[in-house]
Amino acid sequence: MASKDVSLQSLTRDIMKRQLFFVLAVMLLYASCHKAEEILSSVETDVPENTITGFFLLNEGNMGSNKATIDYFDYETGVYTKNIYAERNPERPKELGDVGNDLQIYGNKLYAVINCSHFVEVMDVSSVKHITQISIPNCRYIVFKDGFAYVSSYAGPVQIDPNARLGYVAKIDTATLKVAGHCTVGYQPEEMVISGNKLYVANSGGYRVPNYDNTVSVIDLDRFEEVKKIKIANNLHRLEIDRNGLLYVSSRGDYYSEPSRTFIVNTKTDEVIQELAIPNSEMSLCGDSLYIYSTEWNYNTGKNTITYAIYDIVRQEVMTRNFITDGTEKEIRIPYGIAVNPENGDFYITDAKDYVTSGCLHCYSRDGIRKWSVITGNIPAHFAFTRKKLQPVK
């Protein structure tokens, strides 16, 4: 009996070795979260040139913990790597700093805005190697045009203050990586978009609660001066612009009686043309579809109300009130980030969970069926798709 048992165990081990790839594939397909650096999708050995090769994900890290990190997903290998910045920069501090607030690619550089540490981290996009840090107080978001980066800044210290000062937008020369100018805007400026030679800035006034700002600043980029403010609603935050020049603006409301909403501004006239009863924490535009999710906190009820929607920018109507169709939205505790791959329609939702432990990233097909999930860093939030192939570690 002992001899038969040994032979059976040997045969079992051999079968397991030969079928390891199949077993892992099945596990990864159905599991809701996985360990870092596992294969999450099939390997594509023939990826066309100038296509999306992967994406970076900036984890904010809980405020005060200095735990901002960058993860990376490689479409060619299907490998998800946590904290790739630390791996590629062993001589630098392991974490990027306090609260990673935005992540963008321009040219050959990757820019991470680290809010409470008051700097923009600049890296080589192909290697994720550190290049420099640009000091900007209480920096928030970043956009680019014609060789310049524009960074929104609260300007003052990180604190609630009814007398908090006006914010500004810093202009950075992307060749020298030096600050080339400042333009004063509204109170506590947030996201920005560019249309033609105009830069639009959402002003929140969040530090001056309950006296929120309610305007979008318009900056003439030729003169780098604020030329007007568009009055919209309290506590503005997110901006998206479509191919027709329509600007979508999110208002967070006052967290009591004034709800979160979405507004549409015609950038040709700089006038509000529509108010949508769609709560909005973040949005991502892909083709004709504006994906919007909301994690709307209310102090009266002491809880979040979570919603998902797709707004069709051509039909000008809500197409669905839940773009996750397989019921797995019930497993997402705190949706905190969204991005849509413009090439295949896959969309990604992050889950901040309890804001303290590791978060989770979920990948969905365009029809709302979950494809895979993976454990991330702390508070996963901001995506940057890349067409540059990531170079191996030297």
N, C-alpha and C positions, 0 to 999 in steps of 0.2 A: 504493500500500500504506500509506503514512504517513497519508493522509486517512482510509482505512478504519479504521486503528488508533485515530486520534483520536476518530472517531465511536463506535467500540466502547467506548472508555474513558469517553466522556461518557454513553452509555447505561447502562453498568455503574454509574457513580456515581449516576445518577438512580434506578435500581432499588434500590441499596443504601440511599439516603436514604428511599425510600418504605417499605422493609421493615425499617428499623432497629429499630422496636419489637418486631417478631416475632423478629428475630435475637437481640436481648438477652434476650427472654423464654425462648427455647430454651436459650441459654447459661446463664442463671441457674437453670434447672430442673435441668440436669445437672452443673453444676460443683460441686466439693466445697467450695470457699471462694471468696469474692468480695471485691472492694475495698469500702471503707467508702462509705456514702451512695449505694449502688446500689438500684434497685428490686428487691425480693426476692419480691414476690407481686403479684397483680392488684389494681388500685385498686378499693376499695369506696366508692362515692359515697353510698350510702344506709345508714348505720350507725345502728341503733336507739339511742334514748337509754338511758342507764344501762347501756351495754354496755362491755366492755373495749375501749379505744381503742388501747392499746399497752402496752409494758413497758419498764422501765428495767433495765439490767444493770450491776452494780457489778463492775469488774475490780479484784482485790485488789492487784496489783502486787507484784513480788518484794520480800521483806522487806529494808529498808534502802535501797530505791531511790526511795522517795517517788513511786511511779508509779500510785497508785490513781486510776481514772478511771470515769466513768459513760457508758455508751452508751444509745441509745434506739431502739426499733423502733416505727414507726407503722403500725397495721393499715390505716388508711384510705388512706394513700399507698403503703404497702409499702416505705418508705424506712428504711434502717438508718443511724443517725448515730453515729459514734464520738466519744467525748470531748465530749458535749454540754454538760457543766458548763463547760468552758473556753470553748466557743462563746458560752454565755449569760452568762458572768461574765468578760469580758476584763480587768477590773481586779483579779481575784483570781489567785493562783498557778495555773498551767496544770493541775497535778495536785492531787488532793485531799489527799494525804499518804501516810503509810506504812502500808500494808495495810488495804484496805477489807474489813471483816469481816461487815457486815450491811447490808441495805437494806430499808426498810419505808415504807409510806404510812399516814398517819393524818390524817383530815380533809383539809385543804388543804395539808398539808406532807409533804415527802419527807425522810426521815431516813437518813443514811449514817453507820454506825459505823466510825470510823477507828482501828483497834486501837493500833498502835505510835506513832501521833501523839497518842493520849490525848484524843480529842474526838469528839463527835457533830456532824456537819455538818447543819444544818437549812436546807432550801430550800423555795421555793414550788413545789408540784407541777405547776402549770400553766405555769410559765415556767422552772423550774429555777434561778431566781435565788437567790443566797445571802441568807439571813436572819440567821443567827448560828451560832456554834459553842459547844457546851456542853462544858466541860472535865470529863472523867472518866478517871482513870488506867487504862490497860490495859483499855479497854472492849471488849466482845465481841459481845453480841447485844441486841436491843431488842424489846419487846412493849408493847401498849397496852390500857388499859381505863378507861372513865369519866373521860376527861380527863387521865389520867396516863400517862406512859411509864415503863417499867421497863428498866433497862440493867444487864446483868451485867458485873462488873468483877473482874479478877484482883487489883486493888488495889495490888500491888507492882510493882517494875520488871520489864522484859521479860528474864528470865534464868532458867536452870535453877538451883534452889536447894532443897536438901533441907529447909531451914527456912523456905521460902516461907510467907507469912502466909495466913490465911483470906481468901477473897474476899467480895464483898458485891454486893447489888443496889441501884442508885441509883434513887430515885423522882423523876421530873421532872414539874412542872406544865406541860402543853402550852399553856396560855394565856400564862404568864409566861416559859416556857422557862428556868426556874430549878430547881436541885436542891432538892427539898423534904424529902428524908430518905434514910437508908441502912439496910439490913438485912443483917447478917452471915449468910453461908451457909457452904458447904463450900469446899474448896480448888480454885482455878482454875475458877470456874463458867462454863458454856457456854450452850447454848440454853435457852430458857424457853417455857412455854405457860401459859395461864390457863384454869381450869375453875371456873366459879362465882366464888366469892370466894377461890379458892386459886391461888397462883402456884407452878408447879413449875420447879425449876432443876436442870439436870444438872451435877454436880460432877465434874471430871476429875482434878484433882490432878496435872496434866501436868508442872508444874515440880518436883514432888517425886519424879520417877521414881527408882527403881522402886516407891516407896511411893505408888501412885496412890490417889486418892479412889475410892469405890465407891458413892456415895449420890446420891439426888435429894432436894434440900431442898424442903420444903413451907412456903410463906409464907401466913399469913392476911392478906389484903389490907386487911381492916377495921382490924386492929391494926398491920399492916405489921411482923409479927414471924414469925420462923421457929418453927413449932410442932412439926415433926418432921423426921426424915430417914428415907428409905426405902433400905435396903441392897439393891443390885442386883448390880453387877459392876464391874470395874476400868475406869477411864478412860472415863467416860461423856461423851457429846457431843451427839447430836441428839435432839430431841423432836418428836413429832406427836401430836395428839389427835383421835379420831373423834367422831362425833355421839352415840355411846353412852357417852362418857366414858372410853373405853379409851385409855390413854397408851402410845405406842410409844417405846421408849428404845433408843438405840444405844450399844453398848460397843465401843471400839476395841481392847480386849484389851491385851496387853503387848508386841506386835510380835515375840514369840519363840514361846512355847509356848501362850499363851492367845489363842485366835482372837477376831476380831470377831464379835459376835452381836447379836440384836435381842430385846428383852424387852417384855412387855405388863404394864401395871399397871392395876388397876381403881381409878379415882380416887374411887369411892364408899367403898372400904375402905382405899385406899392400900396395897394388897398386890400383890406380883408374882404373876400368875396363869399366865404362860406364858413359856417360853424358846424362841425360834425359832433354828434353825441357819442363819440368814441373815446373812452378813457385811454390814455397814452403814456406809458413809461418809456417805451423805445419803439422805433420803427425801422424797417429796412425795405427799400424799394428795389424790385426786380421786375423788369419789363413793365407790364401794366398793373402789376400787383404791389400794393403797399401793405406789407406785413406789419401788424401792430399788436403788441401785447401790453398789458397793464397789470402792475402790482400796486393797486391803489390803497394806501393806508388812510384810515379814518380814525381820528381820536375819539369821536363819539361812540363808535362801536368797539374800538380797541382791536381791530383786525384788518387784514388785507383782503381786498376783493380782486381776484385774478381773472382776467379775461383775455381772449385771443380773437383777432379779427383780420380779414383781408378786405381792403378797400380798392376797388377797380378805378384807376385814375381816368380811364376812357369813358366808361359807363357812368362814372361818378356816383357809385353806389356800393354799399357793403355787400360783398359776395358771400361771406360766411362769418359767423360769430365764433367759430372754432376751427382753426386750420389744422389741428391735430385730430385725426379721424379714428385712431385705433384705441382711444380711451387711456393712453399712457400719460395724458396731462395730469391725471390724478396722482401720479408718482412724482411730479415736479412740485417741490414745496415753495420755492421762491424764484420764479423766472427772472433772470437778471441780465441776459444778453441775447441778441438775435443777429443772425447774418444769413444771407441767401447766396448760394453759389450761382452766379449768373449763367454759367455754362451748362449745368445739368439740372438746376432747379432744386437741388437738395437744400434744405434749410436746417439751421442749427439753433438750438435753444440751450442756454446754460441755466443751471440751478445753483443758487447761492446757499441753499439749505438753511443752516442756522447762522450764517455769516462768520462762524468761528472755525469750523472744521472744513475739510476739503469739499469742494463743490463737485458738480457733475456736468458733463457736456453730452447732449443728445443730438444725434443726426437723424433727420427725417427725409424721406423721399418727397417729391413735389406733391404727392397725393396724401401726405400726412401720416404715413406709416413709418414707425421707428425702424431704423436700420441698425444702429449700434449706439452704445453709450460708453463713456469712459470717465474715470475719476480725474479731476483736475486739481489745480492749486486752490487757494483760498479766495472765494468770491470771483469766479470766472465771469468776464464781462465784455471785453473788447476784441474784435476780430480784425485781422488784416490778411486778405488773400494775396498770395505772391505768385508771380510768373517766373521768378528767378529760382533756379534749382539750388537747393541747399548743398553747400560743399561739405565734404567729410571733414571730421576733426583731424587737424594735423598735429 
